């Protein structure tokens, strides 16, 4: 286990090199705004300008994220998933009411469609603007092909492949580690993705994906102008897609919080003026920290928004970061950073695991993004300052508890999820972990929401195999 200190995270879209600083809650276009481009190429002639002076569209974070994510939603790249009341789990956790946010029903089978849809549509919008600029400046017609190159333990690759097949002029390459289940590789190929198996763990696969991007396209703007702009000599661009470490992903994932609040209001469980029930907690699995970063972003956006009912719904909310033993990189970093915070140190301390040993291979990031630690500290600090009790709590279950949660969930709700998702269900199904959670929640009735993140690395045969391995 190795320890390193980290400054605030910055960007991971590597080719062309786009640096995105740790975000507020949104994103917009700058440098050469889309609305400043002519409405169509024939509206007027613009004299050609040298390549180094051509204005380029780039990305920064400044406006409402929900507006931008709406484009991905309107293209049906991700969907508003059901929020269902769970009677079996509510009976276990009385007096609290348990709701299931079924992101396992996203097109690819996991929550990752949210972030990937937002990232892919945003990147393609920027490239399209730059291609139009090329057309105006040089009088040429360019059809830009985007090749997304991703590393994944399975679910992120499936998400980017699912999104890309619904976007024109887009191809996908996914590098997966040797631990990836054959069922996932088959699904990736069925979606049209090129699949490369490399490395014992995800981090090794990720290194290859980054090299593939660098080797496939010369770095645009060799004069140091690191923006999203196609080379005039090339009609294809390669874009690295991290499975979790990108502000565009987090903004896409944050839409789950908007949906949860809206759906609970429609059910009239958190909005009645007399004795409104607040969301007491959201439970979510943590791998590299992308989902948790998005959830914290969504909470913060609604907390500081103009709608008082929505702000009240998330006031005092606890977020449970759920992992399995052998893949608990967030728990290690959160504990180390919390100790440093108590000593009034300002840096983020990241703990890098030596190896992933858990059955929940989808959680297999040796190290979380530093942004998730920063946002967790901010959420906890807001709770201390307001005295509302907002907090981020780390909970780690055993592989046995995760698998048992998957089996009980399948029995109760007739839905299959993989052990990585079982980690978020274990705090409710496990007697040991449920007792700890109930102490944290207190005796006053609260709404508890489980982000059922899903995962495609599961089948009846696999579930039976895990049952034989861990429970028999």
C-alpha positions as CSV (number, residue, x, y, z in Angstrom):
1,X,0.0,0.0,0.0
2,X,1.5,3.3,-1.1
3,X,0.6,6.8,0.1
4,X,0.9,10.0,-1.9
5,X,-0.3,13.5,-1.4
6,X,-2.3,15.1,-4.2
7,X,-3.2,18.6,-5.3
8,X,-6.7,19.2,-6.7
9,X,-7.5,17.0,-9.6
10,X,-7.3,18.1,-13.1
11,X,-8.0,16.7,-16.3
12,X,-8.2,13.4,-18.0
13,X,-9.3,14.0,-21.6
14,X,-5.8,13.3,-23.0
15,X,-6.1,13.6,-26.8
16,X,-6.2,16.2,-27.9
17,X,-4.9,17.4,-24.5
18,X,-7.8,19.1,-22.8
19,X,-7.2,20.2,-19.2
20,X,-10.3,20.4,-17.1
21,X,-9.9,21.8,-13.6
22,X,-11.9,20.4,-10.6
23,X,-15.4,21.7,-11.4
24,X,-18.1,23.7,-10.0
25,X,-21.2,21.9,-11.0
26,X,-21.3,22.4,-14.7
27,X,-19.9,23.2,-18.0
28,X,-20.1,25.5,-21.0
29,X,-18.2,26.4,-24.1
30,X,-15.7,29.2,-24.3
31,X,-12.9,30.7,-26.4
32,X,-15.0,30.5,-29.6
33,X,-18.6,30.2,-28.4
34,X,-21.0,28.1,-30.4
35,X,-23.4,31.0,-30.8
36,X,-20.6,33.1,-32.4
37,X,-20.3,30.8,-35.4
38,X,-22.2,31.6,-38.6
39,X,-25.6,29.9,-38.7
40,X,-24.6,28.0,-41.8
41,X,-21.4,27.7,-43.9
42,X,-22.8,29.6,-46.8
43,X,-24.1,32.6,-44.9
44,X,-21.0,34.6,-45.6
45,X,-17.4,34.0,-46.6
46,X,-14.7,34.3,-44.0
47,X,-11.2,34.7,-45.4
48,X,-8.9,31.8,-44.4
49,X,-6.7,32.4,-41.4
50,X,-3.4,30.6,-40.5
51,X,-4.0,27.4,-38.5
52,X,-2.2,28.8,-35.4
53,X,-4.6,31.8,-35.2
54,X,-7.8,29.9,-35.8
55,X,-10.2,30.2,-32.9
56,X,-11.0,26.9,-31.2
57,X,-13.8,25.8,-29.1
58,X,-12.8,24.5,-25.7
59,X,-14.6,23.6,-22.4
60,X,-14.8,25.2,-19.1
61,X,-17.1,24.7,-16.1
62,X,-19.6,27.5,-15.4
63,X,-23.2,27.1,-16.3
64,X,-26.1,24.8,-15.3
65,X,-25.1,21.2,-15.8
66,X,-28.7,20.0,-15.9
67,X,-29.3,22.0,-19.2
68,X,-26.4,20.3,-20.9
69,X,-27.2,16.8,-19.7
70,X,-30.6,17.3,-21.2
71,X,-29.1,17.0,-24.7
72,X,-27.9,13.5,-23.9
73,X,-31.3,12.6,-22.4
74,X,-33.2,13.9,-25.4
75,X,-31.1,11.6,-27.6
76,X,-32.2,8.7,-25.4
77,X,-28.5,8.0,-24.5
78,X,-29.6,7.5,-20.9
79,X,-33.0,7.3,-19.2
80,X,-34.9,8.5,-16.1
81,X,-34.9,5.3,-14.1
82,X,-37.6,4.2,-11.6
83,X,-37.4,5.0,-7.9
84,X,-39.2,2.2,-6.1
85,X,-40.2,1.8,-2.5
86,X,-38.8,-1.5,-1.1
87,X,-41.2,-3.0,1.4
88,X,-38.8,-5.9,2.4
89,X,-35.9,-3.5,3.1
90,X,-38.2,-1.0,4.8
91,X,-39.4,-3.7,7.1
92,X,-35.8,-4.5,8.0
93,X,-34.9,-0.9,8.5
94,X,-38.0,0.5,10.3
95,X,-38.9,3.2,10.9
96,X,-37.0,4.3,7.9
97,X,-38.4,4.0,4.3
98,X,-36.0,2.5,1.8
99,X,-36.2,3.4,-1.9
100,X,-34.3,1.8,-4.8
101,X,-33.0,4.0,-7.6
102,X,-32.8,1.4,-10.3
103,X,-30.0,2.6,-12.5
104,X,-29.4,-1.1,-13.3
105,X,-32.2,-0.4,-15.9
106,X,-30.0,2.0,-17.9
107,X,-29.5,0.9,-21.5
108,X,-26.0,-0.6,-20.8
109,X,-27.0,-2.0,-17.5
110,X,-25.4,0.5,-15.2
111,X,-25.4,4.1,-14.0
112,X,-22.4,4.8,-16.2
113,X,-24.6,5.7,-19.1
114,X,-25.3,9.0,-17.4
115,X,-21.7,10.2,-17.4
116,X,-20.7,8.7,-20.7
117,X,-23.6,10.2,-22.5
118,X,-22.8,13.6,-21.2
119,X,-19.1,13.3,-22.0
120,X,-19.5,11.9,-25.5
121,X,-22.1,14.4,-26.6
122,X,-20.1,17.3,-25.2
123,X,-16.9,16.2,-26.8
124,X,-18.6,15.7,-30.1
125,X,-20.2,19.1,-29.9
126,X,-16.9,20.7,-29.4
127,X,-15.3,18.8,-32.3
128,X,-18.3,19.6,-34.6
129,X,-17.8,23.3,-33.8
130,X,-14.2,23.2,-34.7
131,X,-14.9,21.2,-37.9
132,X,-17.3,24.0,-38.9
133,X,-14.7,26.5,-38.1
134,X,-12.2,24.6,-40.4
135,X,-14.8,24.7,-43.1
136,X,-15.4,28.4,-42.8
137,X,-11.7,29.3,-42.6
138,X,-10.4,27.1,-45.3
139,X,-13.3,26.4,-47.5
140,X,-13.2,22.7,-47.0
141,X,-15.8,20.1,-45.9
142,X,-14.7,17.8,-43.1
143,X,-16.6,14.9,-41.7
144,X,-15.1,14.3,-38.3
145,X,-14.9,10.8,-37.0
146,X,-14.4,10.4,-33.2
147,X,-12.7,7.3,-31.8
148,X,-13.3,6.9,-28.1
149,X,-10.6,4.8,-26.4
150,X,-11.5,3.7,-22.9
151,X,-10.1,1.4,-20.2
152,X,-12.6,-0.5,-18.2
153,X,-13.3,-3.4,-15.9
154,X,-16.5,-3.8,-17.9
155,X,-19.3,-1.4,-17.1
156,X,-17.6,1.9,-18.3
157,X,-16.7,0.2,-21.6
158,X,-20.2,-1.1,-22.0
159,X,-21.6,2.4,-21.4
160,X,-19.3,4.2,-23.9
161,X,-20.0,1.5,-26.5
162,X,-23.8,1.7,-25.9
163,X,-23.7,5.5,-26.2
164,X,-21.4,5.6,-29.2
165,X,-23.5,3.2,-31.3
166,X,-26.2,5.9,-31.2
167,X,-23.9,8.7,-32.3
168,X,-22.9,9.1,-36.0
169,X,-19.2,8.8,-37.1
170,X,-18.1,7.3,-33.8
171,X,-16.0,4.2,-33.0
172,X,-15.0,2.7,-29.7
173,X,-11.9,0.8,-28.5
174,X,-12.0,-0.7,-25.0
175,X,-9.0,-2.1,-23.1
176,X,-10.0,-4.5,-20.3
177,X,-7.8,-6.3,-17.8
178,X,-7.5,-10.1,-17.7
179,X,-9.9,-10.2,-14.7
180,X,-12.8,-9.1,-16.9
181,X,-15.5,-11.7,-17.2
182,X,-16.0,-13.3,-20.6
183,X,-19.7,-12.4,-20.5
184,X,-18.7,-8.7,-20.5
185,X,-16.2,-9.1,-23.3
186,X,-18.9,-10.8,-25.4
187,X,-21.3,-7.9,-24.7
188,X,-18.7,-5.3,-25.7
189,X,-18.0,-7.0,-29.0
190,X,-21.8,-7.3,-29.7
191,X,-22.0,-3.6,-29.3
192,X,-19.4,-3.1,-32.0
193,X,-16.5,-2.2,-29.8
194,X,-12.9,-3.3,-30.5
195,X,-11.7,-5.1,-27.4
196,X,-8.1,-5.5,-26.2
197,X,-7.4,-7.7,-23.1
198,X,-4.3,-6.4,-21.3
199,X,-2.9,-6.3,-17.8
200,X,-3.6,-8.1,-14.5
201,X,-5.5,-5.1,-13.1
202,X,-7.4,-2.2,-14.5
203,X,-4.6,0.3,-13.9
204,X,-2.4,-1.6,-16.4
205,X,-5.2,-1.7,-19.0
206,X,-5.6,2.1,-18.5
207,X,-1.9,2.7,-19.2
208,X,-2.3,0.9,-22.5
209,X,-5.4,2.9,-23.4
210,X,-3.6,6.1,-22.8
211,X,-0.7,5.0,-25.0
212,X,-3.0,4.0,-27.8
213,X,-4.5,7.5,-27.8
214,X,-1.1,9.1,-28.0
215,X,0.1,6.8,-30.8
216,X,-3.1,7.1,-32.9
217,X,-3.0,10.9,-33.4
218,X,-0.3,13.5,-33.2
219,X,-0.9,16.0,-30.4
220,X,-2.8,18.9,-31.9
221,X,-1.5,22.3,-31.3
222,X,2.2,21.4,-30.8
223,X,2.8,25.1,-30.1
224,X,1.3,24.4,-26.6
225,X,-2.3,25.3,-27.4
226,X,-3.9,22.3,-25.7
227,X,-7.5,22.6,-26.9
228,X,-10.1,20.3,-28.5
229,X,-9.3,21.0,-32.1
230,X,-8.8,18.7,-35.1
231,X,-5.7,18.7,-37.1
232,X,-6.4,20.2,-40.6
233,X,-4.7,17.2,-42.1
234,X,-6.9,14.7,-40.2
235,X,-10.6,13.9,-40.3
236,X,-10.4,11.6,-37.3
237,X,-9.6,12.2,-33.7
238,X,-8.9,9.8,-30.8
239,X,-10.2,10.7,-27.4
240,X,-9.2,9.0,-24.1
241,X,-12.2,8.3,-21.9
242,X,-11.6,7.6,-18.2
243,X,-14.1,5.2,-16.6
244,X,-14.4,7.6,-13.6
245,X,-12.0,10.5,-13.5
246,X,-13.4,13.3,-15.6
247,X,-15.6,16.3,-14.6
248,X,-17.9,15.6,-17.5
249,X,-18.6,12.2,-16.1
250,X,-19.4,13.5,-12.7
251,X,-21.8,16.1,-14.1
252,X,-23.6,13.4,-16.0
253,X,-23.8,11.2,-12.9
254,X,-25.1,14.1,-10.8
255,X,-28.4,13.9,-12.7
256,X,-29.3,10.9,-10.5
257,X,-29.7,13.2,-7.5
258,X,-32.0,15.6,-9.5
259,X,-34.2,12.6,-10.4
260,X,-34.3,11.2,-6.9
261,X,-35.5,14.6,-5.5
262,X,-38.1,15.1,-8.2
263,X,-39.5,11.5,-7.9
264,X,-39.8,11.7,-4.1
265,X,-41.6,15.0,-4.5
266,X,-44.0,13.5,-7.0
267,X,-44.6,10.7,-4.4
268,X,-45.2,13.5,-1.9
269,X,-42.7,12.0,0.5
270,X,-40.4,15.0,1.0
271,X,-42.4,18.0,0.0
272,X,-45.6,18.2,2.2
273,X,-45.4,21.6,4.0
274,X,-46.4,19.9,7.3
275,X,-43.7,17.6,8.7
276,X,-41.7,17.0,5.5
277,X,-39.6,13.9,5.4
278,X,-36.0,14.5,4.4
279,X,-33.6,12.3,2.5
280,X,-31.6,10.8,5.3
281,X,-29.0,9.0,3.3
282,X,-27.9,7.9,-0.2
283,X,-26.0,4.6,-0.4
284,X,-23.7,4.1,-3.4
285,X,-20.9,1.8,-4.4
286,X,-17.4,3.4,-4.9
287,X,-14.8,2.2,-7.3
288,X,-12.7,5.0,-8.6
289,X,-15.0,7.7,-7.2
290,X,-16.9,8.9,-10.3
291,X,-20.4,8.0,-9.1
292,X,-19.7,9.4,-5.6
293,X,-18.3,12.6,-7.1
294,X,-21.4,13.0,-9.2
295,X,-23.8,12.4,-6.3
296,X,-22.0,15.0,-4.1
297,X,-22.1,17.4,-7.1
298,X,-25.9,16.9,-7.4
299,X,-26.5,17.3,-3.7
300,X,-24.4,20.6,-3.7
301,X,-26.2,22.0,-6.8
302,X,-29.6,21.4,-5.2
303,X,-28.5,22.6,-1.8
304,X,-27.5,26.0,-3.1
305,X,-30.3,26.2,-5.7
306,X,-33.2,28.6,-5.7
307,X,-35.8,25.9,-5.0
308,X,-36.2,25.8,-1.2
309,X,-38.0,22.5,-1.2
310,X,-35.2,20.8,-3.1
311,X,-32.6,22.4,-0.9
312,X,-34.4,21.2,2.2
313,X,-34.6,17.7,0.8
314,X,-30.9,17.3,0.8
315,X,-30.1,19.3,4.0
316,X,-28.4,17.0,6.5
317,X,-28.0,14.2,4.1
318,X,-25.5,11.4,4.8
319,X,-23.8,9.7,1.9
320,X,-22.5,6.2,2.4
321,X,-19.5,5.2,0.3
322,X,-19.8,1.4,0.0
323,X,-16.9,-0.9,-0.9
324,X,-15.8,-4.5,-0.4
325,X,-12.7,-5.7,1.4
326,X,-9.9,-6.0,-1.1
327,X,-11.1,-3.1,-3.2
328,X,-11.5,-0.4,-0.5
329,X,-9.3,2.3,-2.0
330,X,-11.8,5.1,-1.0
331,X,-11.9,3.9,2.7
332,X,-8.1,3.9,2.9
333,X,-7.8,7.4,1.4
334,X,-10.8,8.8,3.3
335,X,-9.4,7.6,6.7
336,X,-5.9,9.0,5.9
337,X,-7.3,12.3,4.7
338,X,-9.7,12.6,7.6
339,X,-6.8,12.3,10.0
340,X,-4.9,15.0,8.2
341,X,-8.0,17.2,8.3
342,X,-8.1,16.8,12.0
343,X,-4.5,18.1,12.1
344,X,-5.6,21.0,9.9
345,X,-3.5,19.9,6.9
346,X,-5.0,21.0,3.6
347,X,-3.7,18.5,1.1
348,X,-5.5,15.3,0.0
349,X,-3.8,12.1,0.9
350,X,-4.4,9.2,-1.5
351,X,-3.7,5.6,-0.6
352,X,-2.9,3.4,-3.5
353,X,-3.7,-0.3,-3.0
354,X,-1.1,-2.8,-4.1
355,X,-3.6,-5.2,-5.6
356,X,-7.4,-5.9,-5.9
357,X,-8.4,-9.1,-4.2
358,X,-12.2,-8.7,-4.1
359,X,-14.8,-10.6,-6.1
360,X,-16.2,-7.1,-6.9
361,X,-13.8,-6.5,-9.8
362,X,-15.9,-3.6,-11.1
363,X,-14.7,-1.7,-8.0
364,X,-11.1,-2.5,-8.9
365,X,-9.4,1.0,-8.9
366,X,-6.2,0.9,-7.0
367,X,-6.6,4.6,-6.2
368,X,-9.6,6.9,-6.2
369,X,-9.7,10.3,-7.9
370,X,-8.5,13.1,-5.5
371,X,-11.7,15.0,-6.4
372,X,-13.9,12.6,-4.5
373,X,-11.9,13.1,-1.3
374,X,-12.0,16.9,-1.8
375,X,-15.8,16.9,-2.3
376,X,-16.4,14.5,0.6
377,X,-14.5,16.9,2.9
378,X,-16.6,19.8,1.5
379,X,-19.8,17.9,2.2
380,X,-18.7,17.1,5.7
381,X,-17.6,20.6,6.4
382,X,-20.9,22.0,5.3
383,X,-22.6,19.7,7.8
384,X,-20.4,20.9,10.6
385,X,-20.9,24.5,9.8
386,X,-24.7,24.3,9.4
387,X,-25.0,21.7,12.2
388,X,-27.4,19.8,10.0
389,X,-25.3,16.6,10.1
390,X,-24.3,16.3,6.4
391,X,-21.6,13.7,6.2
392,X,-19.8,11.1,4.1
393,X,-19.4,7.8,5.8
394,X,-17.3,4.9,4.6
395,X,-18.6,1.4,5.0
396,X,-16.7,-1.8,3.9
397,X,-18.4,-5.2,3.6
398,X,-16.9,-8.6,3.0
399,X,-17.2,-10.4,-0.3
400,X,-19.6,-12.8,1.4
401,X,-21.9,-9.9,2.6
402,X,-21.9,-8.4,-0.9
403,X,-22.8,-11.8,-2.6
404,X,-25.4,-12.5,0.1
405,X,-26.9,-9.1,-0.6
406,X,-27.1,-9.8,-4.3
407,X,-28.9,-13.1,-3.6
408,X,-31.4,-11.6,-1.2
409,X,-32.0,-8.7,-3.5
410,X,-32.7,-11.1,-6.4
411,X,-35.2,-13.0,-4.2
412,X,-36.9,-9.8,-2.9
413,X,-37.0,-7.8,-6.1
414,X,-36.4,-10.3,-9.0
415,X,-33.4,-8.2,-10.2
416,X,-29.8,-9.5,-10.8
417,X,-26.9,-7.2,-9.8
418,X,-23.2,-7.9,-9.5
419,X,-21.2,-7.9,-6.2
420,X,-20.0,-4.4,-6.9
421,X,-23.6,-3.2,-6.6
422,X,-24.2,-5.7,-3.7
423,X,-21.7,-3.5,-1.7
424,X,-24.3,-0.8,-1.6
425,X,-27.1,-3.2,-0.6
426,X,-25.0,-5.0,2.1
427,X,-25.4,-2.2,4.7
428,X,-29.2,-3.0,4.6
429,X,-29.1,-6.7,4.3
430,X,-26.2,-7.5,6.6
431,X,-27.2,-7.6,10.3
432,X,-23.7,-6.3,11.3
433,X,-23.7,-3.4,8.9
434,X,-27.4,-2.5,9.3
435,X,-27.0,-2.1,13.0
436,X,-24.2,0.5,12.5
437,X,-26.3,2.3,9.9
438,X,-29.4,2.5,12.1
439,X,-27.3,4.0,14.9
440,X,-26.2,6.7,12.4
441,X,-29.7,7.4,11.2
442,X,-31.3,7.7,14.6
443,X,-34.9,6.9,15.5
444,X,-36.7,9.7,13.5
445,X,-38.2,8.5,10.2
446,X,-36.0,9.2,7.2
447,X,-35.9,8.3,3.5
448,X,-32.9,6.1,2.6
449,X,-32.1,5.8,-1.1
450,X,-29.9,3.0,-2.5
451,X,-28.3,3.7,-5.8
452,X,-28.7,0.3,-7.5
453,X,-25.9,1.0,-9.9
454,X,-26.3,-2.4,-11.6
455,X,-23.5,-3.9,-13.6
456,X,-23.4,-6.3,-16.5
457,X,-21.0,-8.8,-15.1
458,X,-23.7,-11.0,-13.7
459,X,-25.8,-14.0,-14.8
460,X,-27.7,-16.8,-13.1
461,X,-24.7,-19.0,-13.5
462,X,-22.3,-16.5,-12.0
463,X,-24.6,-15.8,-9.1
464,X,-24.9,-19.5,-8.4
465,X,-21.1,-19.8,-8.6
466,X,-20.6,-17.0,-6.0
467,X,-23.2,-18.6,-3.8
468,X,-21.3,-21.9,-3.8
469,X,-18.0,-20.1,-3.2
470,X,-19.0,-17.8,-0.4
471,X,-22.1,-19.1,1.2
472,X,-22.0,-22.9,1.1
